[in-house]
Amino acid sequence: MGLCKRPACPCVGRGWHGLAPALGETPCEYLNEASGVAGDESQPTTSDETVVAGGTVVLKCQVEDPDDSSLQWSNPAQQTLYFGEKRALRDNRIQLERSTPNELTISISDVVLSDEGEYTCSIFTMPVRTAKALVTVLGIPQKPQIFGHEQPIDEEKIARLTCRSSGSKPAAQLRWKKGNKELKDEGTEVVEDPNGKTFTVSSRVEFRVTKEDNEAEVTCTVDHESLQNSERSTTQKLQVHYKPTAKIEPHPQYPREGEKLQLQCAGQGNPIPQEFLWEKEGGDAPLQLSSDSILTFPFLNKSDSGTYVCTATSSMGSVVAKYNLDVSGTYLTHEAKGSDDAPDADTAIINAEGGQASGDDKKEYFI
């Protein structure tokens, strides 16, 4: 049985450290049983502390009447940290901040999760008096990760995204946004990490996408008391595949008979159309099939009159656009209809002056 002798000696290795009473020798176990007496001037006081992992915690113990005895701090494993101003444990993270007969304050820097627990301040009066300080260590959640966005999503299909963050203690909260709009999650899962102290939190959202969601930003934010009012979030852009649209545009916009004309089949979509089939209504064979969206007329003449059809194709499907071209004498009339146009295209009349001043040389172009 370990014995303590007056004036003082820590009972090393016995799970308790203290001073014996004035007379004779007293077993350490006897002094242990005398602890916990409160309500007098020799009762030490402490406070519970919360610290973020990696931070510094300060433990302060005070007593009004030390009764000529010293204060001592010990850790949750009952190892003495400081006995008065004397260091008892070789750990450079633990430093003495203040030591007086009425106060013993120490600090622990670079706090880790294993530092959590009850710390004991003792004063070795008769009987021994103690005070407990519970140190809570907060685990900082890692930056969240979003899964499920890696591949494009077809329009009108359901997007299923998962957000995950590890390392929080206690378990963090996750929230979602699409643009500026909050998304309601479909469920949250909390799993203990392999270290047995922190947690991994996962959250799922599901929503139907439209073409307007292409390039939309989806953000997952983790909320946790260790972040001290700062945000930790991840943003990903959605890729939505949608059906193509097409419209035929003339270049130049107001061509003349005998001039060069190019019709461009302007295709939009995600992905952008990569194949363009040009046909003339009533024609025997296609005019052109290639990745080139432009159909060229080197010299416009009457035989070019007719309705031209462009079929633009992507992996999401095909779309048809039509263009009416009427070349009659000195008049050139054309009308374009795209997949998004109203049934009747706009018509414009263009007056062009000829090379001579005579009024007979004036020509009209109906566009």
DRENDO-1510 file (C-alpha; in Angstrom, 1 decimal, always signed):
<recs>
REC; n; res; u; v; w
REC; 1; MET; +0.0; +0.0; +0.0 .
REC; 2; GLY; +1.4; +3.4; -1.0 .
REC; 3; LEU; +2.2; +5.8; +1.9 .
REC; 4; CYS; +2.5; +9.6; +1.9 .
REC; 5; LYS; +4.8; +11.3; +4.3 .
REC; 6; ARG; +4.7; +14.9; +5.6 .
REC; 7; PRO; +5.4; +17.5; +4.4 .
REC; 8; ALA; +4.4; +16.3; +0.8 .
REC; 9; CYS; +4.9; +13.7; -1.8 .
REC; 10; PRO; +2.8; +12.6; -4.8 .
REC; 11; CYS; +1.8; +9.0; -4.5 .
REC; 12; VAL; +3.1; +8.0; -7.9 .
REC; 13; GLY; +1.5; +5.2; -9.7 .
REC; 14; ARG; -1.4; +4.8; -7.1 .
REC; 15; GLY; -4.1; +6.6; -9.1 .
REC; 16; TRP; -4.1; +9.4; -6.4 .
REC; 17; HIS; -1.7; +12.1; -5.3 .
REC; 18; GLY; -1.8; +14.0; -2.1 .
REC; 19; LEU; -0.4; +15.0; +1.3 .
REC; 20; ALA; -0.7; +13.1; +4.5 .
REC; 21; PRO; -2.2; +14.6; +7.7 .
REC; 22; ALA; +0.1; +16.1; +10.3 .
REC; 23; LEU; +0.4; +13.1; +12.5 .
REC; 24; GLY; +2.2; +9.9; +11.3 .
REC; 25; GLU; +1.7; +8.1; +8.1 .
REC; 26; THR; -1.7; +7.7; +6.3 .
REC; 27; PRO; -2.5; +5.4; +3.4 .
REC; 28; CYS; -3.3; +7.1; +0.1 .
REC; 29; GLU; -6.7; +5.3; +0.1 .
REC; 30; TYR; -7.7; +7.1; +3.3 .
REC; 31; LEU; -7.1; +10.5; +1.7 .
REC; 32; ASN; -9.1; +9.5; -1.4 .
REC; 33; GLU; -12.1; +8.7; +0.8 .
REC; 34; ALA; -11.9; +12.2; +2.4 .
REC; 35; SER; -12.3; +14.1; -0.9 .
REC; 36; GLY; -15.4; +15.8; -2.2 .
REC; 37; VAL; -16.2; +18.0; +0.9 .
REC; 38; ALA; -17.7; +21.2; -0.3 .
REC; 39; GLY; -19.2; +24.4; +1.0 .
REC; 40; ASP; -16.2; +25.9; +2.8 .
REC; 41; GLU; -13.4; +28.4; +2.1 .
REC; 42; SER; -10.9; +25.6; +1.3 .
REC; 43; GLN; -13.1; +24.1; -1.4 .
REC; 44; PRO; -11.5; +24.6; -4.8 .
REC; 45; THR; -13.7; +25.8; -7.8 .
REC; 46; THR; -13.3; +25.1; -11.5 .
REC; 47; SER; -15.4; +25.4; -14.7 .
REC; 48; ASP; -16.2; +23.1; -17.6 .
REC; 49; GLU; -14.5; +24.0; -20.9 .
REC; 50; THR; -15.2; +23.4; -24.5 .
REC; 51; VAL; -12.4; +23.5; -27.1 .
REC; 52; VAL; -12.1; +22.9; -30.8 .
REC; 53; ALA; -9.6; +20.2; -31.8 .
REC; 54; GLY; -6.3; +21.8; -32.5 .
REC; 55; GLY; -7.1; +24.7; -30.2 .
REC; 56; THR; -6.0; +25.6; -26.7 .
REC; 57; VAL; -7.9; +25.1; -23.5 .
REC; 58; VAL; -7.2; +26.9; -20.2 .
REC; 59; LEU; -8.0; +25.2; -16.9 .
REC; 60; LYS; -8.3; +27.5; -13.9 .
REC; 61; CYS; -8.6; +26.3; -10.3 .
REC; 62; GLN; -9.1; +28.8; -7.4 .
REC; 63; VAL; -9.5; +28.5; -3.7 .
REC; 64; GLU; -10.2; +31.2; -1.0 .
REC; 65; ASP; -8.3; +29.6; +1.8 .
REC; 66; PRO; -5.5; +27.2; +0.7 .
REC; 67; ASP; -4.8; +26.3; +4.4 .
REC; 68; ASP; -1.1; +26.2; +3.7 .
REC; 69; SER; -1.6; +23.5; +1.1 .
REC; 70; SER; -0.9; +23.3; -2.6 .
REC; 71; LEU; -3.2; +23.0; -5.6 .
REC; 72; GLN; -2.8; +20.2; -8.1 .
REC; 73; TRP; -4.2; +19.4; -11.6 .
REC; 74; SER; -4.6; +15.9; -12.8 .
REC; 75; ASN; -5.9; +14.5; -16.1 .
REC; 76; PRO; -8.7; +12.0; -16.8 .
REC; 77; ALA; -6.2; +9.2; -16.3 .
REC; 78; GLN; -5.4; +10.6; -12.9 .
REC; 79; GLN; -1.9; +11.5; -14.0 .
REC; 80; THR; -0.6; +14.6; -12.2 .
REC; 81; LEU; +0.0; +17.5; -14.6 .
REC; 82; TYR; +1.1; +20.2; -12.2 .
REC; 83; PHE; +1.6; +20.2; -8.5 .
REC; 84; GLY; +1.8; +23.9; -7.6 .
REC; 85; GLU; +4.3; +25.4; -10.0 .
REC; 86; LYS; +6.1; +22.0; -10.5 .
REC; 87; ARG; +5.5; +20.2; -13.8 .
REC; 88; ALA; +4.7; +16.5; -13.2 .
REC; 89; LEU; +4.0; +15.2; -16.7 .
REC; 90; ARG; +6.4; +15.5; -19.6 .
REC; 91; ASP; +4.1; +17.0; -22.2 .
REC; 92; ASN; +5.2; +20.3; -23.8 .
REC; 93; ARG; +1.6; +21.0; -24.8 .
REC; 94; ILE; +0.8; +21.6; -21.1 .
REC; 95; GLN; +2.0; +24.9; -19.7 .
REC; 96; LEU; +1.8; +26.7; -16.4 .
REC; 97; GLU; -0.1; +30.0; -16.8 .
REC; 98; ARG; -0.4; +31.0; -13.1 .
REC; 99; SER; +0.5; +29.6; -9.7 .
REC; 100; THR; -0.3; +31.3; -6.4 .
REC; 101; PRO; -1.5; +29.9; -3.1 .
REC; 102; ASN; -5.0; +30.7; -4.2 .
REC; 103; GLU; -4.9; +29.7; -7.9 .
REC; 104; LEU; -3.4; +27.2; -10.3 .
REC; 105; THR; -4.0; +27.8; -14.0 .
REC; 106; ILE; -2.6; +25.7; -16.8 .
REC; 107; SER; -3.2; +25.5; -20.5 .
REC; 108; ILE; -3.2; +22.6; -23.0 .
REC; 109; SER; -2.4; +23.5; -26.6 .
REC; 110; ASP; -2.9; +21.6; -29.8 .
REC; 111; VAL; -5.8; +19.7; -28.2 .
REC; 112; VAL; -6.7; +16.3; -29.6 .
REC; 113; LEU; -9.9; +14.3; -29.2 .
REC; 114; SER; -8.2; +12.0; -26.7 .
REC; 115; ASP; -7.7; +15.0; -24.3 .
REC; 116; GLU; -11.4; +15.0; -23.6 .
REC; 117; GLY; -12.6; +14.0; -20.2 .
REC; 118; GLU; -12.8; +15.1; -16.5 .
REC; 119; TYR; -9.8; +17.0; -15.1 .
REC; 120; THR; -9.4; +17.2; -11.4 .
REC; 121; CYS; -8.2; +20.0; -9.2 .
REC; 122; SER; -7.2; +18.9; -5.7 .
REC; 123; ILE; -6.1; +20.7; -2.6 .
REC; 124; PHE; -4.4; +18.6; +0.1 .
REC; 125; THR; -6.1; +19.9; +3.2 .
REC; 126; MET; -7.6; +17.6; +5.8 .
REC; 127; PRO; -9.8; +16.2; +4.4 .
REC; 128; VAL; -8.7; +16.4; +0.7 .
REC; 129; ARG; -11.0; +18.6; -1.4 .
REC; 130; THR; -11.4; +18.2; -5.2 .
REC; 131; ALA; -13.3; +20.0; -8.0 .
REC; 132; LYS; -13.9; +18.5; -11.5 .
REC; 133; ALA; -13.7; +20.3; -14.8 .
REC; 134; LEU; -15.2; +18.5; -17.8 .
REC; 135; VAL; -13.2; +19.3; -21.0 .
REC; 136; THR; -15.3; +18.7; -24.2 .
REC; 137; VAL; -13.3; +18.5; -27.5 .
REC; 138; LEU; -15.2; +19.4; -30.7 .
REC; 139; GLY; -14.2; +17.5; -33.8 .
REC; 140; ILE; -14.1; +19.8; -36.9 .
REC; 141; PRO; -16.1; +18.5; -39.8 .
REC; 142; GLN; -14.2; +18.1; -43.1 .
REC; 143; LYS; -15.2; +20.0; -46.2 .
REC; 144; PRO; -18.3; +18.3; -47.6 .
REC; 145; GLN; -18.2; +16.3; -50.8 .
REC; 146; ILE; -21.0; +15.9; -53.3 .
REC; 147; PHE; -21.6; +12.7; -55.2 .
REC; 148; GLY; -24.0; +11.9; -58.1 .
REC; 149; HIS; -23.2; +14.8; -60.4 .
REC; 150; GLU; -20.3; +13.2; -62.2 .
REC; 151; GLN; -22.4; +12.2; -65.3 .
REC; 152; PRO; -24.9; +14.4; -67.2 .
REC; 153; ILE; -28.5; +14.0; -66.3 .
REC; 154; ASP; -31.2; +13.8; -69.1 .
REC; 155; GLU; -33.9; +16.4; -68.8 .
REC; 156; GLU; -37.1; +15.3; -67.0 .
REC; 157; LYS; -35.1; +12.6; -65.2 .
REC; 158; ILE; -34.5; +12.5; -61.4 .
REC; 159; ALA; -31.2; +13.8; -60.0 .
REC; 160; ARG; -30.0; +12.0; -57.0 .
REC; 161; LEU; -27.2; +13.7; -55.1 .
REC; 162; THR; -25.4; +12.7; -51.9 .
REC; 163; CYS; -23.4; +15.1; -49.6 .
REC; 164; ARG; -20.9; +13.6; -47.1 .
REC; 165; SER; -18.7; +15.1; -44.4 .
REC; 166; SER; -16.5; +13.2; -41.9 .
REC; 167; GLY; -14.7; +14.1; -38.7 .
REC; 168; SER; -17.4; +16.0; -36.8 .
REC; 169; LYS; -18.0; +15.7; -33.0 .
REC; 170; PRO; -20.8; +15.9; -32.2 .
REC; 171; ALA; -22.4; +14.9; -35.6 .
REC; 172; ALA; -22.7; +17.9; -37.9 .
REC; 173; GLN; -25.8; +19.1; -39.8 .
REC; 174; LEU; -25.9; +19.3; -43.6 .
REC; 175; ARG; -28.2; +21.6; -45.8 .
REC; 176; TRP; -28.7; +22.0; -49.5 .
REC; 177; LYS; -29.3; +24.8; -52.0 .
REC; 178; LYS; -29.9; +24.9; -55.8 .
REC; 179; GLY; -29.1; +28.4; -56.8 .
REC; 180; ASN; -30.7; +30.5; -54.0 .
REC; 181; LYS; -33.4; +28.0; -53.3 .
REC; 182; GLU; -33.3; +25.6; -50.3 .
REC; 183; LEU; -33.6; +21.9; -51.1 .
REC; 184; LYS; -35.3; +19.6; -48.7 .
REC; 185; ASP; -33.2; +16.4; -48.1 .
REC; 186; GLU; -34.6; +12.9; -48.4 .
REC; 187; GLY; -32.8; +11.7; -45.3 .
REC; 188; THR; -29.7; +11.9; -43.2 .
REC; 189; GLU; -27.4; +9.1; -42.1 .
REC; 190; VAL; -24.9; +9.3; -39.2 .
REC; 191; VAL; -22.1; +6.7; -38.9 .
REC; 192; GLU; -19.3; +6.6; -36.3 .
REC; 193; ASP; -15.8; +7.0; -37.7 .
REC; 194; PRO; -13.2; +4.3; -37.2 .
REC; 195; ASN; -11.6; +6.3; -34.4 .
REC; 196; GLY; -14.8; +5.8; -32.3 .
REC; 197; LYS; -14.9; +9.5; -31.5 .
REC; 198; THR; -16.1; +11.4; -34.5 .
REC; 199; PHE; -18.9; +10.9; -37.1 .
REC; 200; THR; -19.5; +10.9; -40.8 .
REC; 201; VAL; -22.8; +12.5; -41.8 .
REC; 202; SER; -24.5; +11.9; -45.2 .
REC; 203; SER; -27.5; +13.6; -46.7 .
REC; 204; ARG; -29.5; +12.9; -49.9 .
REC; 205; VAL; -31.6; +15.1; -52.2 .
REC; 206; GLU; -33.7; +14.1; -55.2 .
REC; 207; PHE; -35.4; +16.4; -57.7 .
REC; 208; ARG; -36.5; +16.4; -61.3 .
REC; 209; VAL; -34.3; +18.4; -63.7 .
REC; 210; THR; -35.2; +20.5; -66.7 .
REC; 211; LYS; -33.1; +22.2; -69.4 .
REC; 212; GLU; -33.1; +25.3; -67.2 .
REC; 213; ASP; -31.1; +23.3; -64.6 .
REC; 214; ASN; -28.1; +23.0; -67.0 .
REC; 215; GLU; -25.2; +24.7; -65.3 .
REC; 216; ALA; -27.2; +25.3; -62.2 .
REC; 217; GLU; -25.1; +25.4; -59.0 .
REC; 218; VAL; -26.0; +22.9; -56.2 .
REC; 219; THR; -24.4; +23.7; -52.8 .
REC; 220; CYS; -24.0; +21.5; -49.7 .
REC; 221; THR; -23.1; +23.3; -46.5 .
REC; 222; VAL; -22.0; +21.8; -43.2 .
REC; 223; ASP; -23.1; +23.5; -40.0 .
REC; 224; HIS; -21.2; +22.8; -36.7 .
REC; 225; GLU; -20.5; +24.6; -33.5 .
REC; 226; SER; -16.7; +24.1; -34.0 .
REC; 227; LEU; -16.9; +26.3; -37.1 .
REC; 228; GLN; -17.8; +29.3; -35.0 .
REC; 229; ASN; -20.3; +30.9; -37.3 .
REC; 230; SER; -18.2; +30.4; -40.4 .
REC; 231; GLU; -19.5; +28.2; -43.3 .
REC; 232; ARG; -17.8; +25.2; -44.9 .
REC; 233; SER; -19.5; +24.3; -48.2 .
REC; 234; THR; -19.0; +22.7; -51.6 .
REC; 235; THR; -20.6; +23.7; -54.9 .
REC; 236; GLN; -21.1; +21.7; -58.0 .
REC; 237; LYS; -22.6; +22.6; -61.4 .
REC; 238; LEU; -25.2; +20.3; -62.9 .
REC; 239; GLN; -24.9; +19.1; -66.4 .
REC; 240; VAL; -28.3; +18.5; -68.0 .
REC; 241; HIS; -28.7; +16.9; -71.4 .
REC; 242; TYR; -31.8; +18.2; -73.3 .
REC; 243; LYS; -33.3; +17.9; -76.8 .
REC; 244; PRO; -31.9; +20.2; -79.5 .
REC; 245; THR; -33.6; +23.2; -81.2 .
REC; 246; ALA; -32.7; +24.6; -84.6 .
REC; 247; LYS; -33.4; +27.7; -86.7 .
REC; 248; ILE; -32.2; +28.5; -90.2 .
REC; 249; GLU; -30.5; +31.9; -90.6 .
REC; 250; PRO; -29.5; +33.4; -94.0 .
REC; 251; HIS; -26.1; +35.0; -94.6 .
REC; 252; PRO; -26.3; +37.8; -95.8 .
REC; 253; GLN; -29.6; +38.6; -94.3 .
REC; 254; TYR; -30.8; +40.4; -97.5 .
REC; 255; PRO; -29.2; +38.7; -100.5 .
REC; 256; ARG; -29.8; +39.6; -104.1 .
REC; 257; GLU; -30.5; +37.4; -107.1 .
REC; 258; GLY; -27.2; +36.3; -108.6 .
REC; 259; GLU; -25.3; +36.7; -105.3 .
REC; 260; LYS; -24.0; +34.0; -103.0 .
REC; 261; LEU; -26.3; +32.8; -100.2 .
REC; 262; GLN; -25.5; +30.7; -97.2 .
REC; 263; LEU; -28.2; +29.1; -95.0 .
REC; 264; GLN; -26.9; +28.2; -91.6 .
REC; 265; CYS; -28.8; +25.7; -89.5 .
REC; 266; ALA; -28.2; +27.1; -86.0 .
REC; 267; GLY; -28.6; +24.2; -83.6 .
REC; 268; GLN; -28.8; +24.6; -79.8 .
REC; 269; GLY; -28.9; +22.0; -77.1 .
REC; 270; ASN; -26.8; +20.0; -74.7 .
REC; 271; PRO; -25.0; +18.3; -76.3 .
REC; 272; ILE; -25.0; +20.6; -79.4 .
REC; 273; PRO; -26.1; +18.9; -82.6 .
REC; 274; GLN; -23.3; +17.4; -84.5 .
REC; 275; GLU; -25.1; +16.1; -87.6 .
REC; 276; PHE; -27.0; +18.2; -90.1 .
REC; 277; LEU; -29.1; +16.8; -93.0 .
REC; 278; TRP; -30.1; +19.3; -95.7 .
REC; 279; GLU; -33.0; +18.4; -98.0 .
REC; 280; LYS; -35.2; +20.2; -100.5 .
REC; 281; GLU; -38.9; +19.4; -100.3 .
REC; 282; GLY; -39.8; +17.4; -103.5 .
REC; 283; GLY; -36.1; +16.6; -104.2 .
REC; 284; ASP; -35.0; +13.2; -105.1 .
REC; 285; ALA; -32.0; +13.0; -102.8 .
REC; 286; PRO; -30.5; +14.8; -99.8 .
REC; 287; LEU; -28.5; +17.8; -100.6 .
REC; 288; GLN; -26.0; +17.5; -97.9 .
REC; 289; LEU; -25.3; +15.3; -94.8 .
REC; 290; SER; -22.3; +16.3; -92.6 .
REC; 291; SER; -21.2; +18.0; -89.5 .
REC; 292; ASP; -21.3; +21.2; -91.4 .
REC; 293; SER; -24.4; +23.2; -90.6 .
REC; 294; ILE; -24.1; +25.5; -93.6 .
REC; 295; LEU; -25.8; +25.0; -97.1 .
REC; 296; THR; -24.2; +27.3; -99.7 .
REC; 297; PHE; -25.8; +28.7; -103.0 .
REC; 298; PRO; -22.9; +30.2; -105.1 .
REC; 299; PHE; -25.3; +32.1; -107.4 .
REC; 300; LEU; -29.0; +32.5; -106.6 .
REC; 301; ASN; -31.4; +31.9; -109.5 .
REC; 302; LYS; -35.0; +30.9; -110.0 .
REC; 303; SER; -34.3; +27.2; -109.9 .
REC; 304; ASP; -33.2; +27.6; -106.2 .
REC; 305; SER; -36.8; +28.5; -105.2 .
REC; 306; GLY; -38.4; +26.0; -102.8 .
REC; 307; THR; -38.6; +24.9; -99.2 .
REC; 308; TYR; -35.3; +23.8; -97.6 .
REC; 309; VAL; -35.3; +21.4; -94.6 .
REC; 310; CYS; -32.6; +21.0; -92.1 .
REC; 311; THR; -32.6; +18.1; -89.6 .
REC; 312; ALA; -30.2; +18.7; -86.7 .
REC; 313; THR; -29.4; +15.6; -84.7 .
REC; 314; SER; -27.7; +15.1; -81.3 .
REC; 315; SER; -27.6; +12.2; -78.9 .
REC; 316; MET; -30.8; +13.5; -77.4 .
REC; 317; GLY; -32.8; +13.4; -80.6 .
REC; 318; SER; -33.5; +15.3; -83.8 .
REC; 319; VAL; -35.2; +18.6; -84.7 .
REC; 320; VAL; -36.4; +19.9; -88.1 .
REC; 321; ALA; -36.2; +23.5; -89.3 .
REC; 322; LYS; -37.6; +24.8; -92.6 .
REC; 323; TYR; -36.8; +27.7; -94.9 .
REC; 324; ASN; -38.9; +29.0; -97.8 .
REC; 325; LEU; -37.0; +30.6; -100.6 .
REC; 326; ASP; -38.7; +32.1; -103.7 .
REC; 327; VAL; -36.6; +33.5; -106.4 .
REC; 328; SER; -38.8; +35.0; -109.2 .
REC; 329; GLY; -37.3; +37.4; -111.7 .
REC; 330; THR; -35.8; +40.4; -109.8 .
REC; 331; TYR; -37.7; +39.4; -106.7 .
REC; 332; LEU; -36.2; +37.3; -104.0 .
REC; 333; THR; -38.5; +36.1; -101.2 .
REC; 334; HIS; -37.7; +33.9; -98.3 .
REC; 335; GLU; -39.3; +32.8; -95.2 .
REC; 336; ALA; -37.7; +30.9; -92.3 .
REC; 337; LYS; -39.4; +28.7; -89.8 .
REC; 338; GLY; -37.5; +27.2; -86.9 .
REC; 339; SER; -38.5; +24.6; -84.4 .
REC; 340; ASP; -39.3; +27.4; -81.9 .
REC; 341; ASP; -40.9; +29.8; -84.4 .
REC; 342; ALA; -44.6; +30.8; -84.6 .
REC; 343; PRO; -46.5; +29.3; -87.5 .
REC; 344; ASP; -46.0; +32.4; -89.6 .
REC; 345; ALA; -42.6; +33.9; -90.0 .
REC; 346; ASP; -42.0; +37.6; -90.2 .
REC; 347; THR; -41.8; +39.1; -93.7 .
REC; 348; ALA; -39.8; +42.2; -94.6 .
REC; 349; ILE; -39.7; +44.1; -97.9 .
REC; 350; ILE; -36.3; +45.4; -98.9 .
REC; 351; ASN; -35.9; +48.1; -101.7 .
REC; 352; ALA; -32.5; +48.1; -103.4 .
REC; 353; GLU; -31.3; +50.6; -106.0 .
REC; 354; GLY; -29.7; +49.4; -109.2 .
REC; 355; GLY; -26.6; +50.7; -110.8 .
REC; 356; GLN; -28.5; +53.4; -112.8 .
REC; 357; ALA; -30.6; +56.3; -111.7 .
REC; 358; SER; -33.6; +55.1; -113.8 .
REC; 359; GLY; -36.6; +54.0; -111.7 .
REC; 360; ASP; -36.9; +50.9; -113.9 .
REC; 361; ASP; -33.8; +49.6; -112.2 .
REC; 362; LYS; -35.4; +49.6; -108.7 .
REC; 363; LYS; -35.8; +46.0; -107.3 .
REC; 364; GLU; -37.8; +44.7; -104.3 .
REC; 365; TYR; -36.7; +41.9; -102.1 .
REC; 366; PHE; -39.3; +40.3; -99.9 .
REC; 367; ILE; -37.6; +38.7; -96.9 .
</recs>
